[in-house]
Amino acid sequence: MAGRLEGKVAAITGAASGFGAGTTRRFIEEGGKVVMGDIQDDVGKALADELGDLKKRIRDRAPALVKLKAAAKLGETDQGYVAPVKGTVLADDETKLMQSENRDREAGYGIIGKKRNLTAAKVGQLSGAKKIQSAKAGEWVKQGSSWKQK
């Protein structure tokens, strides 16, 4: 049952490896927050980075994606990813940004799918439907093989 630890906080000792790392991961997957303790500082930091970086990267990229959408270079797809609008050729840095976003979205969909007993593809489709529905006027969205401007 996903989210059953929502709003809970645990202090886990030995959190960097073994059972502690597994417990830490599971607690976070179930919506809880963890205060990690371990004598293996480097290993613990790596685990904390792994678990926290995905959300941070997506949040940090958001302003750049908003600009690319406003410029009609990128749009949301019904599969939950961003793509160049109608064959737009992106600059190298824009392509890398799009690829990084899609890679992180895929990882996020996998985590959510695991929690909800769904495939990552299904989670992506559900997310894509929400993103298309909430797209701002003037933004481009892709449903099936067709692009349209909201």
N, C-alpha and C positions, 0 to 999 in steps of 0.2 A: 504494500500500500504506500504510494508515493506521498510525500509531504507530511507524514505523520510526526515528524520532529520539527515542523515549522514553528519558529519562535522559541525553540529550546537552545540552550548553550551548554556545551560539555567541555570540561578540561580533560584532555587525554595525555597521559604521560607515555613516553615511549612511542610517540606519534609518528616518528620519521620512518619506521620500517616495520615489517612483520605484521602482527595482529594490530598494533597501534595504527599503522598506516591504513590497513584495511578498515578498521573501525572509523578512522577519520574520514576516509572517502565515503563510506556508507552513511555516516551521519550527515555529511554535506549533501549527498545525493537525496536524502530524505528531507532536506530543507532546513537542517539545523546549522548552527554556527559552532566553530571549534576553536578553543584556545589550546594550541599545541605545545607540548613540552618534550624535549629529548636532549640527550647529551651530544647527539650527532647534529651539530648546528648546520653544516653544509647540506646534509641529506634532508633535514627538516625544512630548510629554506627552499630547497628545490621542490619538495612536495607542496609547500604553501604556494610557491610561484605557479606550479602546474595547476593547482586547484583555483587560484584567484585570477590568473592572467586572462583567461578566455573572456570573462565579463568585462574586464578592464580594456582589453584590446577592442572589443566591439564598441564599447562606450566611447573610447578615444577616437575611433574612426568615424563615428556618426556625423560630426560636422562636415567632414570632407565628402561623405556620401550625399548629404543633403544638398551640398553645392553642385555635385555632379548630376543629381536628379533635377535640380532647378534649371540647370543648363541643358537639360534634355539629352544628356550623354548616357545616363544609366536609368534603368527602370526596374521595378520589382516584377518577378515572375510568379506564376501560380504554383511553382514548385518550391517557393521560399528562398530564392536566390536573387541576386542582382545580375543584370546582363546589359551589354551595350544596346541602346535603343536602335532598332531598325538598321543594324549593320554599322553603326557609328564606329569609327576608328578611334580608339583611345590612345593617349600618350602612354609611354612605358610605365610611368609612375601611377597613372590612373588604372592601367591594367593590373599592376601589382596590388594596388589597393583593393580592386574588385576581387581578385583571386584570393587575397588574404581574408577578406570578408566572407566570401563563400566557403572557404576552408573552415573558418571558425564557426559559421552557421551550421555547417554539416556536423562538426564536432558537437555543437550544442544540441542539435536535433537528435544526435545519437544518445547523448546523456538523458535528454527528456524522454526519448522513446524507451530507453531502458527502464526508467522510473515508471512509465505508464503502460508498459507492455505493448508498445507500438514500434513500427519500423521507423528509422530515421527519415525515410522518404515520406511516410504518412505524416509525421510531425512537420516536415517541410511543407507539404501541401496545405496542412491546416494553418501554418504560419503564413504561407503565401496568400491564402484566401483572406486572412485578416489584414495583411499589409496592402493588398489590392483594395479592399474595402475602405481602409483608412487613408489611402493615397490622397494627397492634396490636389486641388484643381491645378491643371497644367502638367502634372507629373504623368509619366508614361508607365503603363502596366502591360504585361504580356500574359494572355490567357491562351493556352494551347500554342498555336504558332502565330497568333495575331497580336500585334501591338495596337494599343489605343491610348489616346490621351484623355485623362480624366477632366 
